[in-house]
Amino acid sequence: MDKEYGKYLYGYKVHNSVNKEGYILNGVVTGANESDTKHLESIQNEIKLEEGLPVLADKGYTSARNSEILESKNLVDKIMLKAKKSKKLTAEENEYNREISKFRYVVEQTFGLLKLHFGYTRCRYISQRKVELEYMLKSISLI
């Protein structure tokens, strides 16, 4: 919760796991001020993925710890690469990210459907538990 111009502002993020058909397998709602890197493990612990499957994620999940977690579960790390402050991505690294994004559109499509058809652009509630319940109910409605 942030305070701006004397008013409290609430913000939430959804971290979800989607299969290649676009079905939501699991999701976690967190405060918007929390880093994405902390939540890959909590999402992966809830679902049982077969060994050797690739896990595709955006740049927000890039960390050495997340790579170790995926390696320990025998999953293929396909997290997009992130440029460092002092070093830009090479042409090969940009190509790697483009290849991943060809498949990641399915995840973004689920968010788009939630926003377009269910008005999930703004939360109706303030409590994180209520927001998570709203997310779950709207996700079930996608089926």
C-alpha positions as CSV (number, residue, x, y, z in Angstrom):
1,M,0.0,0.0,0.0
2,D,1.4,3.4,-1.0
3,K,0.3,6.8,0.0
4,E,0.3,9.6,-2.7
5,Y,-1.1,13.1,-2.2
6,G,-2.6,12.0,1.1
7,K,-4.6,9.1,-0.4
8,Y,-3.8,5.5,0.0
9,L,-3.2,3.5,-3.2
10,Y,-3.5,-0.2,-3.4
11,G,-2.0,-2.3,-6.1
12,Y,-1.8,-6.0,-6.8
13,K,0.0,-8.3,-9.3
14,V,-1.0,-11.7,-10.5
15,H,1.7,-14.4,-11.1
16,N,0.2,-17.3,-12.9
17,S,1.2,-20.6,-14.6
18,V,-0.5,-21.4,-17.9
19,N,-0.1,-24.5,-20.0
20,K,0.4,-24.4,-23.7
21,E,-3.3,-24.5,-24.4
22,G,-3.8,-21.4,-22.3
23,Y,-5.5,-23.0,-19.3
24,I,-4.5,-21.4,-16.0
25,L,-2.8,-24.0,-13.7
26,N,-2.1,-21.9,-10.7
27,G,-2.0,-18.2,-9.7
28,V,-0.8,-16.1,-6.9
29,V,-1.8,-12.5,-6.1
30,T,0.8,-10.3,-4.4
31,G,1.2,-6.7,-3.7
32,A,2.4,-4.7,-6.6
33,N,5.5,-3.5,-4.7
34,E,6.9,-7.1,-4.5
35,S,9.5,-8.4,-6.9
36,D,8.5,-11.0,-9.4
37,T,11.7,-13.1,-8.7
38,K,10.4,-14.2,-5.3
39,H,7.2,-15.9,-6.6
40,L,8.4,-18.4,-9.3
41,E,9.0,-21.0,-6.6
42,S,5.6,-20.6,-4.9
43,I,3.8,-21.0,-8.3
44,Q,5.9,-24.1,-9.3
45,N,5.5,-25.8,-5.9
46,E,1.7,-26.0,-6.3
47,I,1.7,-27.7,-9.7
48,K,3.5,-30.9,-10.6
49,L,5.3,-30.6,-13.9
50,E,7.0,-33.5,-15.7
51,E,10.7,-33.5,-15.7
52,G,12.3,-32.0,-18.7
53,L,9.5,-29.6,-19.5
54,P,10.5,-26.0,-20.4
55,V,9.4,-23.2,-18.0
56,L,9.0,-20.0,-20.0
57,A,8.8,-16.7,-18.1
58,D,9.4,-13.0,-18.7
59,K,12.4,-11.0,-17.7
60,G,10.9,-10.2,-14.3
61,Y,11.6,-13.7,-13.1
62,T,15.3,-13.6,-14.1
63,S,17.5,-14.6,-11.2
64,A,20.2,-17.1,-10.3
65,R,18.0,-18.5,-7.6
66,N,15.1,-19.2,-10.0
67,S,17.5,-21.0,-12.4
68,E,18.7,-23.2,-9.5
69,I,15.1,-24.0,-8.5
70,L,14.2,-25.1,-12.0
71,E,17.4,-27.1,-12.3
72,S,16.7,-28.9,-9.0
73,K,13.3,-29.9,-10.3
74,N,14.8,-31.1,-13.6
75,L,12.9,-28.4,-15.6
76,V,14.4,-26.6,-18.5
77,D,15.0,-22.9,-17.7
78,K,13.5,-20.7,-20.5
79,I,13.3,-17.5,-18.6
80,M,13.9,-14.5,-20.8
81,L,17.2,-12.8,-20.4
82,K,17.5,-9.3,-18.9
83,A,20.0,-6.6,-19.7
84,K,22.2,-5.3,-16.9
85,K,22.5,-1.6,-16.2
86,S,26.0,-1.5,-17.7
87,K,25.6,-4.1,-20.5
88,K,23.1,-4.4,-23.3
89,L,21.9,-7.8,-24.6
90,T,23.8,-9.2,-27.6
91,A,22.1,-10.0,-30.8
92,E,22.0,-13.7,-29.9
93,E,20.4,-13.0,-26.5
94,N,17.8,-10.8,-28.2
95,E,17.1,-13.7,-30.6
96,Y,16.8,-16.1,-27.6
97,N,14.2,-13.7,-26.1
98,R,12.3,-13.5,-29.4
99,E,12.1,-17.3,-29.6
100,I,10.6,-17.5,-26.1
101,S,8.1,-14.7,-26.7
102,K,6.7,-16.7,-29.6
103,F,5.3,-19.1,-27.0
104,R,4.7,-16.7,-24.1
105,Y,1.9,-15.0,-26.0
106,V,-0.4,-17.6,-24.6
107,V,0.2,-16.4,-21.1
108,E,-0.4,-12.8,-22.2
109,Q,-3.6,-13.9,-24.0
110,T,-5.1,-15.2,-20.7
111,F,-4.5,-11.8,-19.1
112,G,-6.0,-10.1,-22.1
113,L,-9.1,-12.3,-21.9
114,L,-9.5,-11.5,-18.2
115,K,-9.2,-7.8,-18.9
116,L,-11.4,-7.7,-22.0
117,H,-14.2,-10.0,-21.0
118,F,-14.2,-9.7,-17.2
119,G,-13.0,-6.2,-16.6
120,Y,-10.0,-7.3,-14.6
121,T,-8.2,-4.0,-15.1
122,R,-9.0,-2.7,-11.6
123,C,-9.5,-4.6,-8.4
124,R,-12.9,-4.3,-6.8
125,Y,-11.6,-5.0,-3.3
126,I,-8.8,-3.8,-1.1
127,S,-7.9,-7.0,0.8
128,Q,-5.3,-9.3,-0.9
129,R,-7.4,-12.4,0.0
130,K,-10.5,-10.9,-1.7
131,V,-8.5,-9.9,-4.8
132,E,-7.1,-13.4,-5.0
133,L,-10.6,-14.9,-4.7
134,E,-11.9,-12.6,-7.4
135,Y,-8.9,-13.7,-9.6
136,M,-9.7,-17.3,-9.0
137,L,-13.4,-17.0,-9.8
138,K,-12.7,-15.1,-13.0
139,S,-10.0,-17.6,-14.0
140,I,-12.5,-20.4,-13.6
141,S,-14.9,-18.5,-15.8
142,L,-12.5,-18.7,-18.7
143,I,-12.9,-22.4,-19.0
